């Protein structure tokens, strides 16, 4: 079973793919689709300590801030990465009128089931 993501109604997270990586024992690749309605946002969250994340904007524009990095806007076709144990402080749709969608690909320890945890 794919892990549940800790997100609020400001986004819809759909598991897309999960597969153990045969040549990297103990690691699993997990792909999620994150849909943001107009004005939608994820709650600030951390990622699993072992997870390396590649994010790719499929449509619309996404505003993102990871750790102490700058707040940036990524357009469809653009991407970023998040190092292990990152804090994803901002992740939201840049538009109040159009939806946005991204693909998030995690490489993490197979035994880490909680890939995303809200910051309290």
N, C-alpha and C positions, 0 to 999 in steps of 0.2 A: 504494500500500500504506500502511496505517496504521502509525504508529511503535510500536515495542515500548516498554512501560513498564518501568522498572527497579524491580521489586518482588520481595519474597521470598514463600515459600509462605504467609505469614500473610494474603495477600490474593490475589484473582484479578481481573486487569484484562482487560476485554473491550472491544476497539474497537467502537464503535457507529455512528459517523458521522464523515465527513471531507469537507470541501468548501472549495475556494478561495472567498474572499469577493469577488464580482465588482466591487463598488463600493469596495473597499479593496485595490488591487493589492499583491501581495506578502504578503498575510495569508491564513491558513487557519483555519477553525473545525474543531476536533476534539472529539468527545464520546466519553468512555470511561465504562463502568460498572465500579465497583470493588465487589466482593463481599468482605465480611469474614466468615469463619466465627466462631463463638463464640470470644472471646479473641484473634482475629486482629488483626494490625497490619502496617502498611507500615514498611519501613526508613526512617530519616530520609533526606531527599532534598532536592535543589534542583530548580527548574524552569528551563526555557529562559529566557535573559535577556530575550527578547521576549514571553514568554507572560503574558497576563492570564487568570486562572482564576476561574470561577464554579463552586462546589460546592454541590450540593443533595442532602440526605439523602432517599433514596427509602423506606427502611425501617430500623427499629431506631434506634440512637443511636451517634453517632460522636464520639470525643474528638479534638480537633485543636488544634495549636499552630503558628502561623505566625510566623516571625521572632521578634521580642521581645514579641509580643502574649501575652495570657493564654491558658492552657490552658482550652478551653471544650468543653462537651458540646452537641452539636446533635442534635435529635430529628427524626423523619420530618416533612418539610414545611419544615424550617428550612434556611438556606443561609449561605454566607460567600463572600468573594472573596479571592484572593491576587494581590498586585501582581507585576509582572514581576521576575524574578530572586529570587523568595522562597525562603527555606529552610523546608521543611515538616518541623519537628522531631518532631511527634507526629501520627500519624494511625492511629487504632485503633478497634476495636469496643469500646464501653463495657460490653458484656455478655459474661459468661463462658458464658452458656447459650443465647443467641439470636443468629442471624445479623444482619448489618447490610449496607446497600447504599447507595452514593451515585453520583450522576451528576457527573462532572467535565467541564466544558466549557472548552477552551483556545482562545484567539485568539492566534496566534503567527505569526512570520515563516514563510512557506512553506518556506524552505530550512533551517529548524531542525528536524532529524529527531528529535533526542533531547529529548523534552519533559520527561523525568524522569531524574535521575542520582543514584545513592546518594551520601551524604556519607561520605567516608572518614575 
